[in-house]
Amino acid sequence: MPQPKINLWRSLGTVVDRLNGLTGFIGAMAILAAALIVTEGVVVRKVLGQSTIWQIESSVFLLIYACFVGAAMAQRGEHHLNVDLVIIHLGPKAREMVLLVTAVITCFICLIVAWFSWPMWWQALVEREHSESLWGPPMWIPYLFLPLGMSLLFLQHLVQVFRKIESIRSGRIKTEVVRTELKDIDIPAADRDGPGGARE
């Protein structure tokens, strides 16, 4: 009876998608907050002539969060950079098989990084490590972002592996590949023909 297992995987996929959507939104807010904090630090230092203590470190922590934890959100929409020079020339089924193998390998890499980085976070938490700056925030906060991000990325890849297997089995495979580079950018003809534009 494979149906209950399929429903379980689909439910897991929905939960993972929503979780990564939430953490991705927080990542976007973290980038905005980092920009505002850096701006505030410049104003305080250059305009008011006061020293800054927490601005640089907190903005770095926010960007680390956006980078590592937001990676799963980018993977959910398959927006990570990829090299499609080979796969665009493959047949639909061969292309999906290559993408499936790549997703499985990436799954294992994320799992390994998460496996070895969770103890690093736990050690910083137990030993109460703090930054050596004047502000001195606890280091378990930035150390959390790597294992959390890799765990979420692992789950996202795991869901996508299941979806690819399901699409291959059911025969629901895209017949064409849309090239990823510059697909949403409208390039004027003059720029496309070189610095001098078209010459007639």
Contact map, one row per residue, 1 for C-alpha under 8 A:
11110000000000000000000000000000000000000000000000000000000000000000000000000000000000000000000000000000000000000000000000000000000000000000000000000000000000000000000000000000000000000000000000000000
11111100000000000000000000000000000000000000000000000000000000000000000000000000000000000000000000000000000000000000000000000000000000000000000000000000000000000000000000000000000000000000000000000000
11111110000000000000000000000000000000000000000000000000000000000000000000000000000000000000000000000000000000000000000000000000000000000000000000000000000000000000000000000000000000000000000000000000
11111111000000000000000000000000000000000000000000000000000000000000000000000000000000000000000000000000000000000000000000000000000000000000000000000000000000000000000000000000000000000000000000000000
01111111100000000000000000000000000000000000000000000000000000000000000000000000000000000000000000000000000000000000000000000000000000000000000000000000000000000000000000000000000000000000000000000000
01111111110000000000000000000000000000000000000000000000000000000000000000000000000000000000000000000000000000000000000000000000000000000000000000000000000000000000000000000000000000000000000000000000
00111111111000000000000000000000000000000000000000000000000000000000000000000000000000000000000000000000000000000000000000000000000000000000000000000000000000000000000000000000000000000000000000000000
00011111111100000000000000000000000000000000000000000000000000000000000000000000000000000000000000000000000000000000000000000000000000000000000000000000000000000000000000000000000000000000000000000000
00001111111110000000000000000000000000000000000000000000000000000000000000000000000000000000000000000000000000000000000000000000000000000000000000000000000000100100000000000000000000000000000000000000
00000111111111000000000000000000000000000000000000000000000000000000000000000000000000000000000000000000000000000000000000000000000000000000000000000000000000000000000000000000000000000000000000000000
00000011111111100000000000000000000000000000000000000000000000000000000000000000000000000000000000000000000000000000000000000000000000000000000000000000000000000000000000000000000000000000000000000000
00000001111111110000000000000000000000000000000000000000000000000000000000000000000000000000000000000000000000000000000000000000000000000000000000000000000000100000000000000000000000000000000000000000
00000000111111111000000000000000000000000000000000000000000000000000000000000000000000000000000000000000000000000000000000000000000000000000000000000000000100100000000000000000000000000000000000000000
00000000011111111100000000000000000000000000000000000000000000000000000000000000000000000000000000000000000000000000000000000000000000000000000000000000000000000000000000000000000000000000000000000000
00000000001111111110000000000000000000000000000000000000000000000000000000000000000000000000000000000000000000000000000000000000000000000000000000000000000000000000000000000000000000000000000000000000
00000000000111111111000000000000000000000000000000000000000000000000000000000000000000000000000000000000000000000000000000000000000000000000000000000001001100100000000000000000000000000000000000000000
00000000000011111111100000000000000000000000000000000000000000000000000010010000000000000000000000000000000000000000000000000000000000000000000000000000000100000000000000000000000000000000000000000000
00000000000001111111110000000000000000000000000000000000000000000000000000000000000000000000000000000000000000000000000000000000000000000000000000000000000000000000000000000000000000000000000000000000
00000000000000111111111000000000000000000000000000000000000000000000000000000000000000000000000000000000000000000000000000000000000000000000000000000000000000000000000000000000000000000000000000000000
00000000000000011111111100000000000000000000000000000000000000000000010110010000000000000000000000000000000000000000000000000000000000000000000000000001000100000000000000000000000000000000000000000000
00000000000000001111111110000000000000000000000000000000000000000000000010000000000000000000000000000000000000000000000000000000000000000000000000000000000000000000000000000000000000000000000000000000
00000000000000000111111111000000000000000000000000000000000000000000000000000000000000000000000000000000000000000000000000000000000000000000000000000000000000000000000000000000000000000000000000000000
00000000000000000011111111100000000000000000000000000000000000000000110010000000000000000000000000000000000000000000000000000000000000000000000000000000000000000000000000000000000000000000000000000000
00000000000000000001111111110000000000000000000000000000000000000100111111000000000000000000000000000000000000000000000000000000000000000000000000000000000000000000000000000000000000000000000000000000
00000000000000000000111111111000000000000000000000000000000000000000000000000000000000000000000000000000000000000000000000000000000000000000000000000000000000000000000000000000000000000000000000000000
00000000000000000000011111111100000000000000000000000000000000000100000000000000000000000000000000000000000000000000000000000000000000000000000000000000000000000000000000000000000000000000000000000000
00000000000000000000001111111110000000000000000000000000000001001110110000000000000000000000000000000000000000000000000000000000000000000000000000000000000000000000000000000000000000000000000000000000
00000000000000000000000111111111000000000000000000000000000000000100010000000000000000000000000000000000000000000000000000000000000000000000000000000000000000000000000000000000000000000000000000000000
00000000000000000000000011111111100000000000000000000000000000000000000000000000000000000000000000000000000000000000000000000000000000000000000000000000000000000000000000000000000000000000000000000000
00000000000000000000000001111111110000000000000000000000000001101100000000000000000000000000000000000000000000000000000000000000000000000000000000000000000000000000000000000000000000000000000000000000
00000000000000000000000000111111111000000000000000000000000001100100000000000000000000000000000000000000000000000000000000000000000000000000000000000000000000000000000000000000000000000000000000000000
00000000000000000000000000011111111100000000000000000000000000000000000000000000000000000000000000000000000000000000000000000000000000000000000000000000000000000000000000000000000000000000000000000000
00000000000000000000000000001111111110000000000000000000001001000000000000000000000000000000000000000000000000000000000000000000000000000000000000000000000000000000000000000000000000000000000000000000
00000000000000000000000000000111111111000000000000000000011101100000000000000000000000000000000000000000000000000000000000000000000000000000000000000000000000000000000000000000000000000000000000000000
00000000000000000000000000000011111111100000000000000000001000000000000000000000000000000000000000000000000000000000000000000000000000000000000000000000000000000000000000000000000000000000000000000000
00000000000000000000000000000001111111110000000000000000000000000000000000000000000000000000000000000000000000000000000000000000000000000000000000000000000000000000000000000000000000000000000000000000
00000000000000000000000000000000111111111000000000000011011000000000000000000000000000000000000000000000000000000000000000000000000000000000000000000000000000000000000000000000000000000000000000000000
00000000000000000000000000000000011111111100000000000011001000000000000000000000000000000000000000000000000000000000000000000000000000000000000000000000000000000000000000000000000000000000000000000000
00000000000000000000000000000000001111111110000000000000000000000000000000000000000000000000000000000000000000000000000000000000000000000000000000000000000000000000000000000000000000000000000000000000
00000000000000000000000000000000000111111111000000000010000000000000000000000000000000000000000000000000000000000000000000000000000000000000000000000000000000000000000000000000000000000000000000000000
00000000000000000000000000000000000011111111100000010011000000000000000000000000000000000000000000000000000000000000000000000000000000000000000000000000000000000000000000000000000000000000000000000000
00000000000000000000000000000000000001111111111000000000000000000000000000000000000000000000000000000000000000000000000000000000000000000000000000000000000000000000000000000000000000000000000000000000
00000000000000000000000000000000000000111111111100000000000000000000000000000000000000000000000000000000000000000000000000000000000000000000000000000000000000000000000000000000000000000000000000000000
00000000000000000000000000000000000000011111111111110000000000000000000000000000000000000000000000000000000000000000000000000000000000000000000000000000000000000000000000000000000000000000000000000000
00000000000000000000000000000000000000001111111111110000000000000000000000000000000000000000000000000000000000000000000000000000000000000000000000000000000000000000000000000000000000000000000000000000
00000000000000000000000000000000000000000111111111000000000000000000000000000000000000000000000000000000000000000000000000000000000000000000000000000000000000000000000000000000000000000000000000000000
00000000000000000000000000000000000000000111111110000000000000000000000000000000000000000000000000000000000000000000000000000000000000000000000000000000000000000000000000000000000000000000000000000000
00000000000000000000000000000000000000000011111111000000000000000000000000000000000000000000000000000000000000000000000000000000000000000000000000000000000000000000000000000000000000000000000000000000
00000000000000000000000000000000000000000001111111100000000000000000000000000000000000000000000000000000000000000000000000000000000000000000000000000000000000000000000000000000000000000000000000000000
00000000000000000000000000000000000000000001110111110000000000000000000000000000000000000000000000000000000000000000000000000000000000000000000000000000000000000000000000000000000000000000000000000000
00000000000000000000000000000000000000000001100011111000000000000000000000000000000000000000000000000000000000000000000000000000000000000000000000000000000000000000000000000000000000000000000000000000
00000000000000000000000000000000000000001001100001111110000000000000000000000000000000000000000000000000000000000000000000000000000000000000000000000000000000000000000000000000000000000000000000000000
00000000000000000000000000000000000000000000000000111111000000000000000000000000000000000000000000000000000000000000000000000000000001100000000000000000000000000000000000000000000000000000000000000000
00000000000000000000000000000000000000000000000000011111110000000000000000000000000000000000000000000000000000000000000000000000000000100000000000000000000000000000000000000000000000000000000000000000
00000000000000000000000000000000000011011000000000011111111000000000000000000000000000000000000000000000000000000000000000000000000000000000000000000000000000000000000000000000000000000000000000000000
00000000000000000000000000000000000011001000000000001111111100000000000000000000000000000000000000000000000000000000000000000000000000000000000000000000000000000000000000000000000000000000000000000000
00000000000000000000000000000000000000000000000000000111111110000000000000000000000000000000000000000000000000000000000000000000000000000000000000000000000000000000000000000000000000000000000000000000
00000000000000000000000000000000010010000000000000000111111111000000000000000000000000000000000000000000000000000000000000000000000000000000000000000000000000000000000000000000000000000000000000000000
00000000000000000000000000000000111011000000000000000011111111100000000000000000000000000000000000000000000000000000000000000000000000000000000000000000000000000000000000000000000000000000000000000000
00000000000000000000000000000000010000000000000000000001111111110000000000000000000000000000000000000000000000000000000000000000000000000000000000000000000000000000000000000000000000000000000000000000
00000000000000000000000000000000000000000000000000000000111111111000000000000000000000000000000000000000000000000000000000000000000000000000010000000000000000000000000000000000000000000000000000000000
00000000000000000000000000100110110000000000000000000000011111111100000000000000000000000000000000000000000000000000000000000000000000000000000000000000000000000000000000000000000000000000000000000000
00000000000000000000000000000110010000000000000000000000001111111110000000000000000000000000000000000000000000000000000000000000000000000000000000000000000000000000000000000000000000000000000000000000
00000000000000000000000000000000000000000000000000000000000111111111000000000000000000000000000000000000000000000000000000000000000000000000010010000000000000000000000000000000000000000000000000000000
00000000000000000000000000100100000000000000000000000000000011111111110000000000000000000000000000000000000000000000000000000000000000000000010010000000000000000000000000000000000000000000000000000000
00000000000000000000000101110110000000000000000000000000000001111111111000000000000000000000000000000000000000000000000000000000000000000000000000000000000000000000000000000000000000000000000000000000
00000000000000000000000000100000000000000000000000000000000000111111111000000000000000000000000000000000000000000000000000000000000000000000000000000000000000000000000000000000000000000000000000000000
00000000000000000000000000000000000000000000000000000000000000011111111100000000000000000000000000000000000000000000000000000000000000000000000011011100000000000000000000000000000000000000000000000000
00000000000000000000001100100000000000000000000000000000000000001111111110000000000000000000000000000000000000000000000000000000000000000000000011011101100000000000000000000000000000000000000000000000
00000000000000000001001100110000000000000000000000000000000000001111111111000000000000000000000000000000000000000000000000000000000000000000000000001000000000000000000000000000000000000000000000000000
00000000000000000000000100000000000000000000000000000000000000000111111111100000000000000000000000000000000000000000000000000000000000000000000000001000100000000000000000000000000000000000000000000000
00000000000000000001000100000000000000000000000000000000000000000001111111110000000000000000000000000000000000000000000000000000000000000000000000001001100100000000000000000000000000000000000000000000
00000000000000001001101100000000000000000000000000000000000000000000111111111000000000000000000000000000000000000000000000000000000000000000000000000000000000000000000000000000000000000000000000000000
00000000000000000000000100000000000000000000000000000000000000000000011111111111000000000000000000000000000000000000000000000000000000000000000000000000000000000000000000000000000000000000000000000000
00000000000000000000000000000000000000000000000000000000000000000000001111111111000000000000000000000000000000000000000000000000000000000000000000000000100110000000000000000000000000000000000000000000
00000000000000001001000000000000000000000000000000000000000000000000000111111110000000000000000000000000000000000000000000000000000000000000000000000000000100000000000000000000000000000000000000000000
00000000000000000000000000000000000000000000000000000000000000000000000011111110000000000000000000000000000000000000000000000000000000000000000000000000000000000000000000000000000000000000000000000000
00000000000000000000000000000000000000000000000000000000000000000000000001111111000000000000000000000000000000000000000000000000000000000000000000000000000000000000000000000000000000000000000000000000
00000000000000000000000000000000000000000000000000000000000000000000000001111111100000000000000000000000000000000000000000000000000000000000000000000000000000000000000000000000000000000000000000000000
00000000000000000000000000000000000000000000000000000000000000000000000001100111110000000000000000000000000000000000000000000000000000000000000000000000000000000000000000000000000000000000000000000000
00000000000000000000000000000000000000000000000000000000000000000000000000000011111000000000000000000000000000000000000000000000000000000000000000000000000000000000000000000000000000000000000000000000
00000000000000000000000000000000000000000000000000000000000000000000000000000001111100000000000000000000000000000000000000000000000000000000000000000000000000000000000000000000000100000000000000000000
00000000000000000000000000000000000000000000000000000000000000000000000000000000111111000000000000000000000000000000000000000000000000000000000000000000000000000000000000000000000000000000000000000000
00000000000000000000000000000000000000000000000000000000000000000000000000000000011111110000000000000000000000000000000000000000000000000000000000000000000000000000000000000000001100000000000000000000
00000000000000000000000000000000000000000000000000000000000000000000000000000000001111111000000000000000000000000000000000000000000000000000000000000000000000000000000000000000000000000000000000000000
00000000000000000000000000000000000000000000000000000000000000000000000000000000001111111100000000000000000000000000000000000000000000000000000000000000000000000000000000000000000000000000000000000000
00000000000000000000000000000000000000000000000000000000000000000000000000000000000111111100001001000000000000000000000000000000000000000000000000000000000000000000000000000000000000000000000000000000
00000000000000000000000000000000000000000000000000000000000000000000000000000000000111111100001000000000000000000000000000000000000000000000000000000000000000000000000000000000101000000000000000000000
00000000000000000000000000000000000000000000000000000000000000000000000000000000000011111110000000000000000000000000000000000000000000000000000000000000000000000000000000000000000000000000000000000000
00000000000000000000000000000000000000000000000000000000000000000000000000000000000001111111011000000000000000000000000000000000000000000000000000000000000000000000000000000000000000000000000000000000
00000000000000000000000000000000000000000000000000000000000000000000000000000000000000001111111000000000000000000000000000000000000000000000000000000000000000000000000000000010000000000000000000000000
00000000000000000000000000000000000000000000000000000000000000000000000000000000000000000111111100000000000000000000000000000000000000000000000000000000000000000000000000001111000000000000000000000000
00000000000000000000000000000000000000000000000000000000000000000000000000000000000000000011111110000000000000000000000000000000000000000000000000000000000000000000000100001000000000000000000000000000
00000000000000000000000000000000000000000000000000000000000000000000000000000000000000000111111111000000000000000000000000000000000000000000000000000000000000000000000000000000000000000000000000000000
00000000000000000000000000000000000000000000000000000000000000000000000000000000000000110111111111100000000000000000000000000000000000000000000000000000000000000000000000000000000000000000000000000000
00000000000000000000000000000000000000000000000000000000000000000000000000000000000000000001111111110000000000000000000000000000000000000000000000000000000000000001000100001000000000000000000000000000
00000000000000000000000000000000000000000000000000000000000000000000000000000000000000000000111111111000000000000000000000000000000000000000000000000000000000000000000000000000000000000000000000000000
00000000000000000000000000000000000000000000000000000000000000000000000000000000000000100000011111111100000000000000000000000000000000000000000000000000000000000000000000000000000000000000000000000000
00000000000000000000000000000000000000000000000000000000000000000000000000000000000000000000001111111110000000000000000000000000000000000000000000000000000000000000000000000000000000000000000000000000
00000000000000000000000000000000000000000000000000000000000000000000000000000000000000000000000111111111000000000000000000000000000000000000000000000000000000001001100000000000000000000000000000000000
00000000000000000000000000000000000000000000000000000000000000000000000000000000000000000000000011111111100000000000000000000000000000000000000000000000000000000000000000000000000000000000000000000000
00000000000000000000000000000000000000000000000000000000000000000000000000000000000000000000000001111111110000000000000000000000000000000000000000000000000000000000000000000000000000000000000000000000
00000000000000000000000000000000000000000000000000000000000000000000000000000000000000000000000000111111111000000000000000000000000000000000000000000000000011011000000000000000000000000000000000000000
00000000000000000000000000000000000000000000000000000000000000000000000000000000000000000000000000011111111100000000000000000000000000000000000000000000000011001000000000000000000000000000000000000000
00000000000000000000000000000000000000000000000000000000000000000000000000000000000000000000000000001111111110000000000000000000000000000000000000000000000000000000000000000000000000000000000000000000
00000000000000000000000000000000000000000000000000000000000000000000000000000000000000000000000000000111111111000000000000000000000000000000000000000000010010000000000000000000000000000000000000000000
00000000000000000000000000000000000000000000000000000000000000000000000000000000000000000000000000000011111111100000000000000000000000000000000000000000111011000000000000000000000000000000000000000000
00000000000000000000000000000000000000000000000000000000000000000000000000000000000000000000000000000001111111110000000000000000000000000000000000000000010000000000000000000000000000000000000000000000
00000000000000000000000000000000000000000000000000000000000000000000000000000000000000000000000000000000111111111000000000000000000000000000000000000000000000000000000000000000000000000000000000000000
00000000000000000000000000000000000000000000000000000000000000000000000000000000000000000000000000000000011111111100000000000000000000000000000000000110110000000000000000000000000000000000000000000000
00000000000000000000000000000000000000000000000000000000000000000000000000000000000000000000000000000000001111111110000000000000000000000000000000000110010000000000000000000000000000000000000000000000
00000000000000000000000000000000000000000000000000000000000000000000000000000000000000000000000000000000000111111111000000000000000000000000000000000000000000000000000000000000000000000000000000000000
00000000000000000000000000000000000000000000000000000000000000000000000000000000000000000000000000000000000011111111100000000000000000000000000000100100000000000000000000000000000000000000000000000000
00000000000000000000000000000000000000000000000000000000000000000000000000000000000000000000000000000000000001111111110000000000000000000000000001110110000000000000000000000000000000000000000000000000
00000000000000000000000000000000000000000000000000000000000000000000000000000000000000000000000000000000000000111111111000000000000000000000000000100000000000000000000000000000000000000000000000000000
00000000000000000000000000000000000000000000000000000000000000000000000000000000000000000000000000000000000000011111111100000000000000000000000000000000000000000000000000000000000000000000000000000000
00000000000000000000000000000000000000000000000000000000000000000000000000000000000000000000000000000000000000001111111110000000000000000000000001100000000000000000000000000000000000000000000000000000
00000000000000000000000000000000000000000000000000000000000000000000000000000000000000000000000000000000000000000111111111000000000000000000000100100000000000000000000000000000000000000000000000000000
00000000000000000000000000000000000000000000000000000000000000000000000000000000000000000000000000000000000000000011111111100000000000000000000000000000000000000000000000000000000000000000000000000000
00000000000000000000000000000000000000000000000000000000000000000000000000000000000000000000000000000000000000000001111111110000000000000000001000000000000000000000000000000000000000000000000000000000
00000000000000000000000000000000000000000000000000000000000000000000000000000000000000000000000000000000000000000000111111111000000000000001001100100000000000000000000000000000000000000000000000000000
00000000000000000000000000000000000000000000000000000000000000000000000000000000000000000000000000000000000000000000011111111100000000000001000000000000000000000000000000000000000000000000000000000000
00000000000000000000000000000000000000000000000000000000000000000000000000000000000000000000000000000000000000000000001111111110000000000000000000000000000000000000000000000000000000000000000000000000
00000000000000000000000000000000000000000000000000000000000000000000000000000000000000000000000000000000000000000000000111111111100000000011001000000000000000000000000000000000000000000000000000000000
00000000000000000000000000000000000000000000000000000000000000000000000000000000000000000000000000000000000000000000000011111111100000000011000000000000000000000000000000000000000000000000000000000000
00000000000000000000000000000000000000000000000000000000000000000000000000000000000000000000000000000000000000000000000001111111000000000000000000000000000000000000000000000000000000000000000000000000
00000000000000000000000000000000000000000000000000000000000000000000000000000000000000000000000000000000000000000000000000111111100000000000000000000000000000000000000000000000000000000000000000000000
00000000000000000000000000000000000000000000000000000000000000000000000000000000000000000000000000000000000000000000000000011111110000000111000000000000000000000000000000000000000000000000000000000000
00000000000000000000000000000000000000000000000000000000000000000000000000000000000000000000000000000000000000000000000000011011111000000111000000000000000000000000000000000000000000000000000000000000
00000000000000000000000000000000000000000000000000000000000000000000000000000000000000000000000000000000000000000000000000000001111100011110000000000000000000000000000000000000000000000000000000000000
00000000000000000000000000000000000000000000000000000000000000000000000000000000000000000000000000000000000000000000000000000000111110111110000000000000000000000000000000000000000000000000000000000000
00000000000000000000000000000000000000000000000000000000000000000000000000000000000000000000000000000000000000000000000000000000011111110000000000000000000000000000000000000000000000000000000000000000
00000000000000000000000000000000000000000000000000000000000000000000000000000000000000000000000000000000000000000000000000000000001111110000000000000000000000000000000000000000000000000000000000000000
00000000000000000000000000000000000000000000000000001000000000000000000000000000000000000000000000000000000000000000000000000000000111110000000000000000000000000000000000000000000000000000000000000000
00000000000000000000000000000000000000000000000000001100000000000000000000000000000000000000000000000000000000000000000000000000001111111000000000000000000000000000000000000000000000000000000000000000
00000000000000000000000000000000000000000000000000000000000000000000000000000000000000000000000000000000000000000000000000000000011111111100000000000000000000000000000000000000000000000000000000000000
00000000000000000000000000000000000000000000000000000000000000000000000000000000000000000000000000000000000000000000000000000000011000111110000000000000000000000000000000000000000000000000000000000000
00000000000000000000000000000000000000000000000000000000000000000000000000000000000000000000000000000000000000000000000000000001111000011111100000000000000000000000000000000000000000000000000000000000
00000000000000000000000000000000000000000000000000000000000000000000000000000000000000000000000000000000000000000000000000011001111000001111111000000000000000000000000000000000000000000000000000000000
00000000000000000000000000000000000000000000000000000000000000000000000000000000000000000000000000000000000000000000000011011001100000000111111100000000000000000000000000000000000000000000000000000000
00000000000000000000000000000000000000000000000000000000000000000000000000000000000000000000000000000000000000000000000000000000000000000111111110000000000000000000000000000000000000000000000000000000
00000000000000000000000000000000000000000000000000000000000010011000000000000000000000000000000000000000000000000000000000000000000000000011111111000000000000000000000000000000000000000000000000000000
00000000000000000000000000000000000000000000000000000000000000000000000000000000000000000000000000000000000000000000000110010000000000000011111111100000000000000000000000000000000000000000000000000000
00000000000000000000000000000000000000000000000000000000000000000000000000000000000000000000000000000000000000000000010010000000000000000001111111110000000000000000000000000000000000000000000000000000
00000000000000000000000000000000000000000000000000000000000000011001100000000000000000000000000000000000000000000000000000000000000000000000111111111000000000000000000000000000000000000000000000000000
00000000000000000000000000000000000000000000000000000000000000000001100000000000000000000000000000000000000000000100100000000000000000000000011111111100000000000000000000000000000000000000000000000000
00000000000000000000000000000000000000000000000000000000000000000000000000000000000000000000000000000000000000001110110010000000000000000000001111111110000000000000000000000000000000000000000000000000
00000000000000000000000000000000000000000000000000000000000000000001100000000000000000000000000000000000000000000100000000000000000000000000000111111111000000000000000000000000000000000000000000000000
00000000000000000000000000000000000000000000000000000000000000000001111100000000000000000000000000000000000000000000000000000000000000000000000011111111100000000000000000000000000000000000000000000000
00000000000000000000000000000000000000000000000000000000000000000001100000000000000000000000000000000000000001101100000000000000000000000000000001111111110000000000000000000000000000000000000000000000
00000000000000000000000000000000000000000000000000000000000000000000000000000000000000000000000000000000000001100100000000000000000000000000000000111111111000000000000000000000000000000000000000000000
00000000000000010001000000000000000000000000000000000000000000000000100100000000000000000000000000000000000000000000000000000000000000000000000000011111111100000000000000000000000000000000000000000000
00000000000000000000000000000000000000000000000000000000000000000000101100100000000000000000000000000000001001000000000000000000000000000000000000001111111110000000000000000000000000000000000000000000
00000000000000000000000000000000000000000000000000000000000000000000000000000000000000000000000000000000011101100000000000000000000000000000000000000111111111000000000000000000000000000000000000000000
00000000000000010000000000000000000000000000000000000000000000000000000000000000000000000000000000000000001000000000000000000000000000000000000000000011111111100000000000000000000000000000000000000000
00000000000010011001000000000000000000000000000000000000000000000000000100110000000000000000000000000000000000000000000000000000000000000000000000000001111111110000000000000000000000000000000000000000
00000000000000000000000000000000000000000000000000000000000000000000000000100000000000000000000000000011011000000000000000000000000000000000000000000000111111111000000000000000000000000000000000000000
00000000000000000000000000000000000000000000000000000000000000000000000000000000000000000000000000000011001000000000000000000000000000000000000000000000011111111100000000000000000000000000000000000000
00000000100110010000000000000000000000000000000000000000000000000000000000000000000000000000000000000000000000000000000000000000000000000000000000000000001111111110000000000000000000000000000000000000
00000000000000000000000000000000000000000000000000000000000000000000000000000000000000000000000000000010000000000000000000000000000000000000000000000000000111111111000000000000000000000000000000000000
00000000000000000000000000000000000000000000000000000000000000000000000000000000000000000000000000010011000000000000000000000000000000000000000000000000000011111111100000000000000000000000000000000000
00000000100000000000000000000000000000000000000000000000000000000000000000000000000000000000000000000000000000000000000000000000000000000000000000000000000001111111110000000000000000000000000000000000
00000000000000000000000000000000000000000000000000000000000000000000000000000000000000000000000000000000000000000000000000000000000000000000000000000000000000111111111000000000000000000000000000000000
00000000000000000000000000000000000000000000000000000000000000000000000000000000000000000000000100010000000000000000000000000000000000000000000000000000000000011111111100000000000000000000000000000000
00000000000000000000000000000000000000000000000000000000000000000000000000000000000000000000000000010000000000000000000000000000000000000000000000000000000000001111111110000000000000000000000000000000
00000000000000000000000000000000000000000000000000000000000000000000000000000000000000000000000000000000000000000000000000000000000000000000000000000000000000000111111111000000000000000000000000000000
00000000000000000000000000000000000000000000000000000000000000000000000000000000000000000000000000000000000000000000000000000000000000000000000000000000000000000011111111111000000000000000000000000000
00000000000000000000000000000000000000000000000000000000000000000000000000000000000000000000100100000000000000000000000000000000000000000000000000000000000000000001111111111000000000000000000000000000
00000000000000000000000000000000000000000000000000000000000000000000000000000000000000000000000000000000000000000000000000000000000000000000000000000000000000000000111111110000000000000000000000000000
00000000000000000000000000000000000000000000000000000000000000000000000000000000000000000000000000000000000000000000000000000000000000000000000000000000000000000000011111110000000000000000000000000000
00000000000000000000000000000000000000000000000000000000000000000000000000000000000000000000000000000000000000000000000000000000000000000000000000000000000000000000001111111000000000000000000000000000
00000000000000000000000000000000000000000000000000000000000000000000000000000000000000000000000000000000000000000000000000000000000000000000000000000000000000000000001111111100000000000000000000000000
00000000000000000000000000000000000000000000000000000000000000000000000000000000000000000001100100000000000000000000000000000000000000000000000000000000000000000000001100111110000000000000000000000000
00000000000000000000000000000000000000000000000000000000000000000000000000000000000000000001000000000000000000000000000000000000000000000000000000000000000000000000000000011111100000000000000000000000
00000000000000000000000000000000000000000000000000000000000000000000000000000000000000000011000000000000000000000000000000000000000000000000000000000000000000000000000000001111100000000000000000000000
00000000000000000000000000000000000000000000000000000000000000000000000000000000000000000001000000000000000000000000000000000000000000000000000000000000000000000000000000000111110000000000000000000000
00000000000000000000000000000000000000000000000000000000000000000000000000000000000000010000000000000000000000000000000000000000000000000000000000000000000000000000000000000111111000000000000000000000
00000000000000000000000000000000000000000000000000000000000000000000000000000000000000000000000000000000000000000000000000000000000000000000000000000000000000000000000000000001111100100000000000000000
00000000000000000000000000000000000000000000000000000000000000000000000000000000000100010000000000000000000000000000000000000000000000000000000000000000000000000000000000000000111110100000000000000000
00000000000000000000000000000000000000000000000000000000000000000000000000000000010100000000000000000000000000000000000000000000000000000000000000000000000000000000000000000000011111100000000000000000
00000000000000000000000000000000000000000000000000000000000000000000000000000000000000000000000000000000000000000000000000000000000000000000000000000000000000000000000000000000001111100000000000000000
00000000000000000000000000000000000000000000000000000000000000000000000000000000000000000000000000000000000000000000000000000000000000000000000000000000000000000000000000000000000111111100000000000000
00000000000000000000000000000000000000000000000000000000000000000000000000000000000000000000000000000000000000000000000000000000000000000000000000000000000000000000000000000000011111111000000000000000
00000000000000000000000000000000000000000000000000000000000000000000000000000000000000000000000000000000000000000000000000000000000000000000000000000000000000000000000000000000000001111100000000000000
00000000000000000000000000000000000000000000000000000000000000000000000000000000000000000000000000000000000000000000000000000000000000000000000000000000000000000000000000000000000001111110000000000000
00000000000000000000000000000000000000000000000000000000000000000000000000000000000000000000000000000000000000000000000000000000000000000000000000000000000000000000000000000000000001011111000000000000
00000000000000000000000000000000000000000000000000000000000000000000000000000000000000000000000000000000000000000000000000000000000000000000000000000000000000000000000000000000000000001111101100000000
00000000000000000000000000000000000000000000000000000000000000000000000000000000000000000000000000000000000000000000000000000000000000000000000000000000000000000000000000000000000000000111111100000000
00000000000000000000000000000000000000000000000000000000000000000000000000000000000000000000000000000000000000000000000000000000000000000000000000000000000000000000000000000000000000000011111110001100
00000000000000000000000000000000000000000000000000000000000000000000000000000000000000000000000000000000000000000000000000000000000000000000000000000000000000000000000000000000000000000001111111111100
00000000000000000000000000000000000000000000000000000000000000000000000000000000000000000000000000000000000000000000000000000000000000000000000000000000000000000000000000000000000000000011111111111000
00000000000000000000000000000000000000000000000000000000000000000000000000000000000000000000000000000000000000000000000000000000000000000000000000000000000000000000000000000000000000000011111111001000
00000000000000000000000000000000000000000000000000000000000000000000000000000000000000000000000000000000000000000000000000000000000000000000000000000000000000000000000000000000000000000000111111111100
00000000000000000000000000000000000000000000000000000000000000000000000000000000000000000000000000000000000000000000000000000000000000000000000000000000000000000000000000000000000000000000011111111100
00000000000000000000000000000000000000000000000000000000000000000000000000000000000000000000000000000000000000000000000000000000000000000000000000000000000000000000000000000000000000000000011011111000
00000000000000000000000000000000000000000000000000000000000000000000000000000000000000000000000000000000000000000000000000000000000000000000000000000000000000000000000000000000000000000000011011111110
00000000000000000000000000000000000000000000000000000000000000000000000000000000000000000000000000000000000000000000000000000000000000000000000000000000000000000000000000000000000000000000111111111110
00000000000000000000000000000000000000000000000000000000000000000000000000000000000000000000000000000000000000000000000000000000000000000000000000000000000000000000000000000000000000000000110011011111
00000000000000000000000000000000000000000000000000000000000000000000000000000000000000000000000000000000000000000000000000000000000000000000000000000000000000000000000000000000000000000000000000011111
00000000000000000000000000000000000000000000000000000000000000000000000000000000000000000000000000000000000000000000000000000000000000000000000000000000000000000000000000000000000000000000000000000111
